[in-house]
């Protein structure tokens, strides 16, 4: 199930952290971390997930 529908909880962020400049209705706002830190956490987490679940680590050099 996690392969098809992964769920990752990143402590300190909220839904609005994924869309800078927008407050998602019903969201707990503001997040516990700054927008800059939240975006960094989101990027690092997504990159780690994709590296583990794709062969992206092997093809990254060929793209650049």
CHARMM-style PDB file with segment names, atoms N, HN, CA, C and O in Angstrom:
ATOM      1  N   UNK     1       0.819  -1.193   0.000  1.00  0.00      PROA
ATOM      2  CA  UNK     1       0.000   0.000   0.000  1.00  0.00      PROA
ATOM      3  C   UNK     1       0.861   1.253   0.000  1.00  0.00      PROA
ATOM      4  O   UNK     1       0.536   2.204  -0.712  1.00  0.00      PROA
ATOM      5  N   UNK     2       1.948   1.297   0.769  1.00  0.00      PROA
ATOM      6  HN  UNK     2       2.213   0.525   1.348  1.00  0.00      PROA
ATOM      7  CA  UNK     2       2.772   2.492   0.806  1.00  0.00      PROA
ATOM      8  C   UNK     2       3.424   2.804  -0.535  1.00  0.00      PROA
ATOM      9  O   UNK     2       3.718   3.964  -0.822  1.00  0.00      PROA
ATOM     10  N   UNK     3       3.653   1.795  -1.351  1.00  0.00      PROA
ATOM     11  HN  UNK     3       3.414   0.853  -1.118  1.00  0.00      PROA
ATOM     12  CA  UNK     3       4.242   2.035  -2.661  1.00  0.00      PROA
ATOM     13  C   UNK     3       3.289   2.814  -3.548  1.00  0.00      PROA
ATOM     14  O   UNK     3       3.720   3.671  -4.320  1.00  0.00      PROA
ATOM     15  N   UNK     4       2.002   2.530  -3.448  1.00  0.00      PROA
ATOM     16  HN  UNK     4       1.652   1.834  -2.821  1.00  0.00      PROA
ATOM     17  CA  UNK     4       1.011   3.185  -4.295  1.00  0.00      PROA
ATOM     18  C   UNK     4       0.428   4.457  -3.684  1.00  0.00      PROA
ATOM     19  O   UNK     4      -0.010   5.345  -4.415  1.00  0.00      PROA
ATOM     20  N   UNK     5       0.417   4.557  -2.378  1.00  0.00      PROA
ATOM     21  HN  UNK     5       0.774   3.836  -1.783  1.00  0.00      PROA
ATOM     22  CA  UNK     5      -0.225   5.684  -1.707  1.00  0.00      PROA
ATOM     23  C   UNK     5       0.560   6.043  -0.441  1.00  0.00      PROA
ATOM     24  O   UNK     5       0.079   5.831   0.672  1.00  0.00      PROA
ATOM     25  N   UNK     6       1.775   6.590  -0.615  1.00  0.00      PROA
ATOM     26  HN  UNK     6       2.166   6.762  -1.520  1.00  0.00      PROA
ATOM     27  CA  UNK     6       2.603   6.872   0.562  1.00  0.00      PROA
ATOM     28  C   UNK     6       2.062   8.039   1.379  1.00  0.00      PROA
ATOM     29  O   UNK     6       1.480   8.981   0.841  1.00  0.00      PROA
ATOM     30  N   UNK     7       2.264   7.955   2.657  1.00  0.00      PROA
ATOM     31  HN  UNK     7       2.738   7.190   3.094  1.00  0.00      PROA
ATOM     32  CA  UNK     7       1.912   9.039   3.566  1.00  0.00      PROA
ATOM     33  C   UNK     7       3.166   9.368   4.364  1.00  0.00      PROA
ATOM     34  O   UNK     7       3.755   8.497   5.004  1.00  0.00      PROA
ATOM     35  N   UNK     8       3.560  10.616   4.320  1.00  0.00      PROA
ATOM     36  HN  UNK     8       3.081  11.324   3.800  1.00  0.00      PROA
ATOM     37  CA  UNK     8       4.738  11.069   5.056  1.00  0.00      PROA
ATOM     38  C   UNK     8       4.318  12.256   5.904  1.00  0.00      PROA
ATOM     39  O   UNK     8       3.743  13.217   5.393  1.00  0.00      PROA
ATOM     40  N   UNK     9       4.599  12.193   7.177  1.00  0.00      PROA
ATOM     41  HN  UNK     9       5.066  11.412   7.592  1.00  0.00      PROA
ATOM     42  CA  UNK     9       4.293  13.302   8.084  1.00  0.00      PROA
ATOM     43  C   UNK     9       5.601  14.014   8.399  1.00  0.00      PROA
ATOM     44  O   UNK     9       6.555  13.415   8.895  1.00  0.00      PROA
ATOM     45  N   UNK    10       5.620  15.302   8.099  1.00  0.00      PROA
ATOM     46  HN  UNK    10       4.845  15.789   7.696  1.00  0.00      PROA
ATOM     47  CA  UNK    10       6.806  16.108   8.380  1.00  0.00      PROA
ATOM     48  C   UNK    10       6.455  17.025   9.553  1.00  0.00      PROA
ATOM     49  O   UNK    10       5.678  17.966   9.393  1.00  0.00      PROA
ATOM     50  N   UNK    11       7.013  16.759  10.706  1.00  0.00      PROA
ATOM     51  HN  UNK    11       7.644  15.995  10.836  1.00  0.00      PROA
ATOM     52  CA  UNK    11       6.689  17.583  11.885  1.00  0.00      PROA
ATOM     53  C   UNK    11       6.995  19.066  11.659  1.00  0.00      PROA
ATOM     54  O   UNK    11       8.029  19.419  11.092  1.00  0.00      PROA
ATOM     55  N   UNK    12       6.087  19.918  12.109  1.00  0.00      PROA
ATOM     56  HN  UNK    12       5.247  19.631  12.570  1.00  0.00      PROA
ATOM     57  CA  UNK    12       6.310  21.348  12.066  1.00  0.00      PROA
ATOM     58  C   UNK    12       5.697  22.084  10.897  1.00  0.00      PROA
ATOM     59  O   UNK    12       5.585  23.310  10.928  1.00  0.00      PROA
ATOM     60  N   UNK    13       5.287  21.341   9.840  1.00  0.00      PROA
ATOM     61  HN  UNK    13       5.379  20.345   9.815  1.00  0.00      PROA
ATOM     62  CA  UNK    13       4.688  22.020   8.697  1.00  0.00      PROA
ATOM     63  C   UNK    13       3.183  21.778   8.683  1.00  0.00      PROA
ATOM     64  O   UNK    13       2.671  20.922   9.404  1.00  0.00      PROA
ATOM     65  N   UNK    14       2.484  22.548   7.848  1.00  0.00      PROA
ATOM     66  HN  UNK    14       2.900  23.243   7.262  1.00  0.00      PROA
ATOM     67  CA  UNK    14       1.056  22.328   7.639  1.00  0.00      PROA
ATOM     68  C   UNK    14       0.799  22.311   6.125  1.00  0.00      PROA
ATOM     69  O   UNK    14       1.738  22.456   5.342  1.00  0.00      PROA
ATOM     70  N   UNK    15      -0.441  22.139   5.714  1.00  0.00      PROA
ATOM     71  HN  UNK    15      -1.204  22.021   6.350  1.00  0.00      PROA
ATOM     72  CA  UNK    15      -0.746  22.075   4.284  1.00  0.00      PROA
ATOM     73  C   UNK    15      -0.339  23.358   3.564  1.00  0.00      PROA
ATOM     74  O   UNK    15       0.084  23.320   2.408  1.00  0.00      PROA
ATOM     75  N   UNK    16      -0.469  24.475   4.240  1.00  0.00      PROA
ATOM     76  HN  UNK    16      -0.813  24.506   5.178  1.00  0.00      PROA
ATOM     77  CA  UNK    16      -0.121  25.757   3.634  1.00  0.00      PROA
ATOM     78  C   UNK    16       1.375  25.869   3.344  1.00  0.00      PROA
ATOM     79  O   UNK    16       1.781  26.689   2.521  1.00  0.00      PROA
ATOM     80  N   UNK    17       2.190  25.067   3.998  1.00  0.00      PROA
ATOM     81  HN  UNK    17       1.861  24.400   4.666  1.00  0.00      PROA
ATOM     82  CA  UNK    17       3.635  25.082   3.752  1.00  0.00      PROA
ATOM     83  C   UNK    17       3.966  24.637   2.335  1.00  0.00      PROA
ATOM     84  O   UNK    17       5.030  24.979   1.819  1.00  0.00      PROA
ATOM     85  N   UNK    18       3.073  23.876   1.690  1.00  0.00      PROA
ATOM     86  HN  UNK    18       2.209  23.598   2.109  1.00  0.00      PROA
ATOM     87  CA  UNK    18       3.295  23.383   0.338  1.00  0.00      PROA
ATOM     88  C   UNK    18       2.962  24.425  -0.726  1.00  0.00      PROA
ATOM     89  O   UNK    18       3.334  24.256  -1.888  1.00  0.00      PROA
ATOM     90  N   UNK    19       2.273  25.492  -0.351  1.00  0.00      PROA
ATOM     91  HN  UNK    19       1.971  25.629   0.593  1.00  0.00      PROA
ATOM     92  CA  UNK    19       1.867  26.505  -1.336  1.00  0.00      PROA
ATOM     93  C   UNK    19       2.120  27.896  -0.766  1.00  0.00      PROA
ATOM     94  O   UNK    19       1.202  28.547  -0.266  1.00  0.00      PROA
ATOM     95  N   UNK    20       3.370  28.347  -0.845  1.00  0.00      PROA
ATOM     96  HN  UNK    20       4.116  27.819  -1.251  1.00  0.00      PROA
ATOM     97  CA  UNK    20       3.743  29.646  -0.269  1.00  0.00      PROA
ATOM     98  C   UNK    20       2.823  30.769  -0.755  1.00  0.00      PROA
ATOM     99  O   UNK    20       2.496  30.856  -1.939  1.00  0.00      PROA
ATOM    100  N   UNK    21       2.421  31.612   0.170  1.00  0.00      PROA
ATOM    101  HN  UNK    21       2.687  31.541   1.132  1.00  0.00      PROA
ATOM    102  CA  UNK    21       1.571  32.740  -0.156  1.00  0.00      PROA
ATOM    103  C   UNK    21       0.088  32.439  -0.081  1.00  0.00      PROA
ATOM    104  O   UNK    21      -0.737  33.337  -0.253  1.00  0.00      PROA
ATOM    105  N   UNK    22      -0.263  31.182   0.175  1.00  0.00      PROA
ATOM    106  HN  UNK    22       0.406  30.453   0.315  1.00  0.00      PROA
ATOM    107  CA  UNK    22      -1.662  30.781   0.248  1.00  0.00      PROA
ATOM    108  C   UNK    22      -1.913  30.124   1.601  1.00  0.00      PROA
ATOM    109  O   UNK    22      -1.107  29.325   2.077  1.00  0.00      PROA
ATOM    110  N   UNK    23      -3.031  30.471   2.206  1.00  0.00      PROA
ATOM    111  HN  UNK    23      -3.686  31.120   1.819  1.00  0.00      PROA
ATOM    112  CA  UNK    23      -3.439  29.808   3.444  1.00  0.00      PROA
ATOM    113  C   UNK    23      -4.552  28.835   3.079  1.00  0.00      PROA
ATOM    114  O   UNK    23      -5.626  29.251   2.645  1.00  0.00      PROA
ATOM    115  N   UNK    24      -4.300  27.553   3.252  1.00  0.00      PROA
ATOM    116  HN  UNK    24      -3.428  27.216   3.604  1.00  0.00      PROA
ATOM    117  CA  UNK    24      -5.278  26.524   2.931  1.00  0.00      PROA
ATOM    118  C   UNK    24      -6.433  26.620   3.923  1.00  0.00      PROA
ATOM    119  O   UNK    24      -6.211  26.598   5.133  1.00  0.00      PROA
ATOM    120  N   UNK    25      -7.676  26.728   3.415  1.00  0.00      PROA
ATOM    121  HN  UNK    25      -7.856  26.746   2.432  1.00  0.00      PROA
ATOM    122  CA  UNK    25      -8.829  26.827   4.326  1.00  0.00      PROA
ATOM    123  C   UNK    25      -8.894  25.647   5.301  1.00  0.00      PROA
ATOM    124  O   UNK    25      -8.734  24.493   4.904  1.00  0.00      PROA
ATOM    125  N   UNK    26      -9.126  25.947   6.564  1.00  0.00      PROA
ATOM    126  HN  UNK    26      -9.256  26.885   6.887  1.00  0.00      PROA
ATOM    127  CA  UNK    26      -9.218  24.910   7.585  1.00  0.00      PROA
ATOM    128  C   UNK    26      -7.881  24.444   8.126  1.00  0.00      PROA
ATOM    129  O   UNK    26      -7.830  23.592   9.013  1.00  0.00      PROA
ATOM    130  N   UNK    27      -6.799  24.997   7.598  1.00  0.00      PROA
ATOM    131  HN  UNK    27      -6.841  25.690   6.877  1.00  0.00      PROA
ATOM    132  CA  UNK    27      -5.466  24.594   8.028  1.00  0.00      PROA
ATOM    133  C   UNK    27      -5.124  25.248   9.363  1.00  0.00      PROA
ATOM    134  O   UNK    27      -5.645  26.313   9.694  1.00  0.00      PROA
ATOM    135  N   UNK    28      -4.256  24.610  10.115  1.00  0.00      PROA
ATOM    136  HN  UNK    28      -3.833  23.745   9.846  1.00  0.00      PROA
ATOM    137  CA  UNK    28      -3.712  25.221  11.324  1.00  0.00      PROA
ATOM    138  C   UNK    28      -2.617  26.161  10.834  1.00  0.00      PROA
ATOM    139  O   UNK    28      -1.616  25.716  10.273  1.00  0.00      PROA
ATOM    140  N   UNK    29      -2.804  27.427  11.042  1.00  0.00      PROA
ATOM    141  HN  UNK    29      -3.617  27.789  11.499  1.00  0.00      PROA
ATOM    142  CA  UNK    29      -1.881  28.408  10.497  1.00  0.00      PROA
ATOM    143  C   UNK    29      -1.499  29.400  11.572  1.00  0.00      PROA
ATOM    144  O   UNK    29      -2.376  29.809  12.334  1.00  0.00      PROA
ATOM    145  N   UNK    30      -0.283  29.801  11.682  1.00  0.00      PROA
ATOM    146  HN  UNK    30       0.428  29.469  11.063  1.00  0.00      PROA
ATOM    147  CA  UNK    30       0.859  29.428  10.859  1.00  0.00      PROA
ATOM    148  C   UNK    30       1.477  28.106  11.306  1.00  0.00      PROA
ATOM    149  O   UNK    30       1.190  27.592  12.387  1.00  0.00      PROA
ATOM    150  N   UNK    31       2.326  27.582  10.447  1.00  0.00      PROA
ATOM    151  HN  UNK    31       2.559  27.999   9.569  1.00  0.00      PROA
ATOM    152  CA  UNK    31       3.033  26.340  10.766  1.00  0.00      PROA
ATOM    153  C   UNK    31       4.016  26.593  11.910  1.00  0.00      PROA
ATOM    154  O   UNK    31       4.316  27.739  12.245  1.00  0.00      PROA
ATOM    155  N   UNK    32       4.505  25.517  12.496  1.00  0.00      PROA
ATOM    156  HN  UNK    32       4.261  24.586  12.225  1.00  0.00      PROA
ATOM    157  CA  UNK    32       5.458  25.637  13.602  1.00  0.00      PROA
ATOM    158  C   UNK    32       6.846  26.073  13.134  1.00  0.00      PROA
ATOM    159  O   UNK    32       7.630  26.592  13.929  1.00  0.00      PROA
ATOM    160  N   UNK    33       7.156  25.870  11.864  1.00  0.00      PROA
ATOM    161  HN  UNK    33       6.519  25.448  11.218  1.00  0.00      PROA
ATOM    162  CA  UNK    33       8.458  26.277  11.320  1.00  0.00      PROA
ATOM    163  C   UNK    33       8.240  27.378  10.291  1.00  0.00      PROA
ATOM    164  O   UNK    33       7.136  27.534   9.770  1.00  0.00      PROA
ATOM    165  N   UNK    34       9.275  28.131  10.001  1.00  0.00      PROA
ATOM    166  HN  UNK    34      10.172  28.005  10.424  1.00  0.00      PROA
ATOM    167  CA  UNK    34       9.178  29.215   9.024  1.00  0.00      PROA
ATOM    168  C   UNK    34       8.914  28.636   7.636  1.00  0.00      PROA
ATOM    169  O   UNK    34       9.119  27.447   7.392  1.00  0.00      PROA
ATOM    170  N   UNK    35       8.459  29.497   6.741  1.00  0.00      PROA
ATOM    171  HN  UNK    35       8.293  30.463   6.940  1.00  0.00      PROA
ATOM    172  CA  UNK    35       8.192  29.058   5.376  1.00  0.00      PROA
ATOM    173  C   UNK    35       9.472  28.555   4.704  1.00  0.00      PROA
ATOM    174  O   UNK    35       9.452  27.551   3.992  1.00  0.00      PROA
ATOM    175  N   UNK    36      10.567  29.247   4.931  1.00  0.00      PROA
ATOM    176  HN  UNK    36      10.584  30.062   5.510  1.00  0.00      PROA
ATOM    177  CA  UNK    36      11.849  28.831   4.355  1.00  0.00      PROA
ATOM    178  C   UNK    36      12.257  27.454   4.867  1.00  0.00      PROA
ATOM    179  O   UNK    36      12.647  26.591   4.081  1.00  0.00      PROA
ATOM    180  N   UNK    37      12.171  27.245   6.176  1.00  0.00      PROA
ATOM    181  HN  UNK    37      11.854  27.946   6.815  1.00  0.00      PROA
ATOM    182  CA  UNK    37      12.525  25.944   6.748  1.00  0.00      PROA
ATOM    183  C   UNK    37      11.544  24.864   6.300  1.00  0.00      PROA
ATOM    184  O   UNK    37      11.946  23.731   6.035  1.00  0.00      PROA
ATOM    185  N   UNK    38      10.263  25.209   6.215  1.00  0.00      PROA
ATOM    186  HN  UNK    38       9.937  26.129   6.430  1.00  0.00      PROA
ATOM    187  CA  UNK    38       9.259  24.251   5.773  1.00  0.00      PROA
ATOM    188  C   UNK    38       9.511  23.778   4.354  1.00  0.00      PROA
ATOM    189  O   UNK    38       9.442  22.582   4.072  1.00  0.00      PROA
ATOM    190  N   UNK    39       9.806  24.719   3.456  1.00  0.00      PROA
ATOM    191  HN  UNK    39       9.862  25.691   3.685  1.00  0.00      PROA
ATOM    192  CA  UNK    39      10.083  24.340   2.067  1.00  0.00      PROA
ATOM    193  C   UNK    39      11.340  23.476   1.969  1.00  0.00      PROA
ATOM    194  O   UNK    39      11.403  22.548   1.163  1.00  0.00      PROA
ATOM    195  N   UNK    40      12.327  23.785   2.786  1.00  0.00      PROA
ATOM    196  HN  UNK    40      12.276  24.539   3.441  1.00  0.00      PROA
ATOM    197  CA  UNK    40      13.544  22.979   2.801  1.00  0.00      PROA
ATOM    198  C   UNK    40      13.251  21.558   3.291  1.00  0.00      PROA
ATOM    199  O   UNK    40      13.739  20.586   2.714  1.00  0.00      PROA
ATOM    200  N   UNK    41      12.453  21.442   4.358  1.00  0.00      PROA
ATOM    201  HN  UNK    41      12.057  22.232   4.827  1.00  0.00      PROA
ATOM    202  CA  UNK    41      12.075  20.125   4.870  1.00  0.00      PROA
ATOM    203  C   UNK    41      11.283  19.329   3.823  1.00  0.00      PROA
ATOM    204  O   UNK    41      11.514  18.134   3.635  1.00  0.00      PROA
ATOM    205  N   UNK    42      10.357  20.000   3.153  1.00  0.00      PROA
ATOM    206  HN  UNK    42      10.169  20.971   3.305  1.00  0.00      PROA
ATOM    207  CA  UNK    42       9.555  19.340   2.119  1.00  0.00      PROA
ATOM    208  C   UNK    42      10.454  18.855   0.986  1.00  0.00      PROA
ATOM    209  O   UNK    42      10.349  17.706   0.557  1.00  0.00      PROA
ATOM    210  N   UNK    43      11.331  19.722   0.503  1.00  0.00      PROA
ATOM    211  HN  UNK    43      11.416  20.655   0.851  1.00  0.00      PROA
ATOM    212  CA  UNK    43      12.238  19.344  -0.589  1.00  0.00      PROA
ATOM    213  C   UNK    43      13.154  18.192  -0.224  1.00  0.00      PROA
ATOM    214  O   UNK    43      13.326  17.257  -1.006  1.00  0.00      PROA
ATOM    215  N   UNK    44      13.742  18.256   0.962  1.00  0.00      PROA
ATOM    216  HN  UNK    44      13.602  19.016   1.597  1.00  0.00      PROA
ATOM    217  CA  UNK    44      14.640  17.184   1.406  1.00  0.00      PROA
ATOM    218  C   UNK    44      13.906  15.861   1.548  1.00  0.00      PROA
ATOM    219  O   UNK    44      14.429  14.808   1.184  1.00  0.00      PROA
ATOM    220  N   UNK    45      12.686  15.922   2.082  1.00  0.00      PROA
ATOM    221  HN  UNK    45      12.261  16.778   2.378  1.00  0.00      PROA
ATOM    222  CA  UNK    45      11.904  14.703   2.300  1.00  0.00      PROA
ATOM    223  C   UNK    45      11.477  14.079   0.977  1.00  0.00      PROA
ATOM    224  O   UNK    45      11.580  12.865   0.802  1.00  0.00      PROA
ATOM    225  N   UNK    46      11.005  14.893   0.054  1.00  0.00      PROA
ATOM    226  HN  UNK    46      10.922  15.879   0.196  1.00  0.00      PROA
ATOM    227  CA  UNK    46      10.592  14.385  -1.251  1.00  0.00      PROA
ATOM    228  C   UNK    46      11.788  13.821  -2.009  1.00  0.00      PROA
ATOM    229  O   UNK    46      11.684  12.769  -2.639  1.00  0.00      PROA
ATOM    230  N   UNK    47      12.913  14.508  -1.951  1.00  0.00      PROA
ATOM    231  HN  UNK    47      12.998  15.363  -1.439  1.00  0.00      PROA
ATOM    232  CA  UNK    47      14.123  14.016  -2.622  1.00  0.00      PROA
ATOM    233  C   UNK    47      14.561  12.668  -2.060  1.00  0.00      PROA
ATOM    234  O   UNK    47      14.922  11.766  -2.817  1.00  0.00      PROA
ATOM    235  N   UNK    48      14.532  12.531  -0.747  1.00  0.00      PROA
ATOM    236  HN  UNK    48      14.239  13.263  -0.133  1.00  0.00      PROA
ATOM    237  CA  UNK    48      14.923  11.257  -0.127  1.00  0.00      PROA
ATOM    238  C   UNK    48      13.958  10.145  -0.525  1.00  0.00      PROA
ATOM    239  O   UNK    48      14.382   9.031  -0.831  1.00  0.00      PROA
ATOM    240  N   UNK    49      12.660  10.448  -0.522  1.00  0.00      PROA
ATOM    241  HN  UNK    49      12.316  11.353  -0.274  1.00  0.00      PROA
ATOM    242  CA  UNK    49      11.656   9.449  -0.905  1.00  0.00      PROA
ATOM    243  C   UNK    49      11.859   9.007  -2.352  1.00  0.00      PROA
ATOM    244  O   UNK    49      11.858   7.811  -2.644  1.00  0.00      PROA
ATOM    245  N   UNK    50      12.031   9.963  -3.250  1.00  0.00      PROA
ATOM    246  HN  UNK    50      12.031  10.934  -3.013  1.00  0.00      PROA
ATOM    247  CA  UNK    50      12.208   9.613  -4.663  1.00  0.00      PROA
ATOM    248  C   UNK    50      13.490   8.837  -4.901  1.00  0.00      PROA
ATOM    249  O   UNK    50      13.524   7.924  -5.727  1.00  0.00      PROA
ATOM    250  N   UNK    51      14.540   9.194  -4.185  1.00  0.00      PROA
ATOM    251  HN  UNK    51      14.512   9.935  -3.514  1.00  0.00      PROA
ATOM    252  CA  UNK    51      15.801   8.463  -4.321  1.00  0.00      PROA
ATOM    253  C   UNK    51      15.637   7.003  -3.901  1.00  0.00      PROA
ATOM    254  O   UNK    51      16.197   6.106  -4.531  1.00  0.00      PROA
ATOM    255  N   UNK    52      14.869   6.768  -2.839  1.00  0.00      PROA
ATOM    256  HN  UNK    52      14.414   7.497  -2.328  1.00  0.00      PROA
ATOM    257  CA  UNK    52      14.661   5.409  -2.360  1.00  0.00      PROA
ATOM    258  C   UNK    52      13.726   4.600  -3.250  1.00  0.00      PROA
ATOM    259  O   UNK    52      13.868   3.382  -3.353  1.00  0.00      PROA
ATOM    260  N   UNK    53      12.770   5.267  -3.895  1.00  0.00      PROA
ATOM    261  HN  UNK    53      12.655   6.257  -3.812  1.00  0.00      PROA
ATOM    262  CA  UNK    53      11.728   4.547  -4.618  1.00  0.00      PROA
ATOM    263  C   UNK    53      11.824   4.640  -6.131  1.00  0.00      PROA
ATOM    264  O   UNK    53      10.922   4.174  -6.829  1.00  0.00      PROA
ATOM    265  N   UNK    54      12.885   5.224  -6.655  1.00  0.00      PROA
ATOM    266  HN  UNK    54      13.617   5.602  -6.089  1.00  0.00      PROA
ATOM    267  CA  UNK    54      13.095   5.271  -8.097  1.00  0.00      PROA
ATOM    268  C   UNK    54      14.568   4.977  -8.370  1.00  0.00      PROA
ATOM    269  O   UNK    54      15.369   4.845  -7.445  1.00  0.00      PROA
ATOM    270  N   UNK    55      14.903   4.879  -9.620  1.00  0.00      PROA
ATOM    271  HN  UNK    55      14.252   4.986 -10.372  1.00  0.00      PROA
ATOM    272  CA  UNK    55      16.307   4.713  -9.965  1.00  0.00      PROA
ATOM    273  C   UNK    55      16.939   6.071 -10.273  1.00  0.00      PROA
ATOM    274  O   UNK    55      17.949   6.145 -10.972  1.00  0.00      PROA
ATOM    275  N   UNK    56      16.340   7.146  -9.748  1.00  0.00      PROA
ATOM    276  HN  UNK    56      15.519   7.085  -9.180  1.00  0.00      PROA
ATOM    277  CA  UNK    56      16.816   8.506  -9.968  1.00  0.00      PROA
ATOM    278  C   UNK    56      18.247   8.726  -9.564  1.00  0.00      PROA
ATOM    279  O   UNK    56      18.941   9.537 -10.177  1.00  0.00      PROA
ATOM    280  N   UNK    57      18.711   8.028  -8.551  1.00  0.00      PROA
ATOM    281  HN  UNK    57      18.148   7.369  -8.053  1.00  0.00      PROA
ATOM    282  CA  UNK    57      20.086   8.184  -8.109  1.00  0.00      PROA
ATOM    283  C   UNK    57      21.066   7.779  -9.210  1.00  0.00      PROA
ATOM    284  O   UNK    57      22.170   8.314  -9.303  1.00  0.00      PROA
ATOM    285  N   UNK    58      20.635   6.810 -10.053  1.00  0.00      PROA
ATOM    286  HN  UNK    58      19.737   6.376  -9.977  1.00  0.00      PROA
ATOM    287  CA  UNK    58      21.499   6.334 -11.134  1.00  0.00      PROA
ATOM    288  C   UNK    58      21.459   7.232 -12.370  1.00  0.00      PROA
ATOM    289  O   UNK    58      22.394   7.206 -13.170  1.00  0.00      PROA
ATOM    290  N   UNK    59      20.398   8.027 -12.546  1.00  0.00      PROA
ATOM    291  HN  UNK    59      19.638   8.048 -11.896  1.00  0.00      PROA
ATOM    292  CA  UNK    59      20.249   8.816 -13.754  1.00  0.00      PROA
ATOM    293  C   UNK    59      20.443  10.311 -13.551  1.00  0.00      PROA
ATOM    294  O   UNK    59      20.411  11.067 -14.521  1.00  0.00      PROA
ATOM    295  N   UNK    60      20.639  10.746 -12.340  1.00  0.00      PROA
ATOM    296  HN  UNK    60      20.665  10.131 -11.551  1.00  0.00      PROA
ATOM    297  CA  UNK    60      20.757  12.182 -12.061  1.00  0.00      PROA
ATOM    298  C   UNK    60      21.899  12.822 -12.859  1.00  0.00      PROA
ATOM    299  O   UNK    60      21.727  13.908 -13.412  1.00  0.00      PROA
ATOM    300  N   UNK    61      23.033  12.181 -12.923  1.00  0.00      PROA
ATOM    301  HN  UNK    61      23.174  11.299 -12.474  1.00  0.00      PROA
ATOM    302  CA  UNK    61      24.182  12.756 -13.620  1.00  0.00      PROA
ATOM    303  C   UNK    61      23.928  12.904 -15.117  1.00  0.00      PROA
ATOM    304  O   UNK    61      24.448  13.831 -15.738  1.00  0.00      PROA
ATOM    305  N   UNK    62      23.144  12.013 -15.703  1.00  0.00      PROA
ATOM    306  HN  UNK    62      22.721  11.260 -15.199  1.00  0.00      PROA
ATOM    307  CA  UNK    62      22.904  12.080 -17.146  1.00  0.00      PROA
ATOM    308  C   UNK    62      21.954  13.214 -17.511  1.00  0.00      PROA
ATOM    309  O   UNK    62      21.916  13.631 -18.669  1.00  0.00      PROA
ATOM    310  N   UNK    63      21.182  13.722 -16.546  1.00  0.00      PROA
ATOM    311  HN  UNK    63      21.212  13.383 -15.605  1.00  0.00      PROA
ATOM    312  CA  UNK    63      20.235  14.787 -16.832  1.00  0.00      PROA
ATOM    313  C   UNK    63      20.938  16.129 -16.882  1.00  0.00      PROA
ATOM    314  O   UNK    63      20.565  16.996 -17.673  1.00  0.00      PROA
ATOM    315  N   UNK    64      21.948  16.313 -16.049  1.00  0.00      PROA
ATOM    316  HN  UNK    64      22.251  15.609 -15.407  1.00  0.00      PROA
ATOM    317  CA  UNK    64      22.614  17.622 -15.954  1.00  0.00      PROA
ATOM    318  C   UNK    64      23.721  17.753 -16.945  1.00  0.00      PROA
ATOM    319  OT1 UNK    64      24.383  18.789 -16.999  1.00  0.00      PROA
TER     320      UNK     64
END
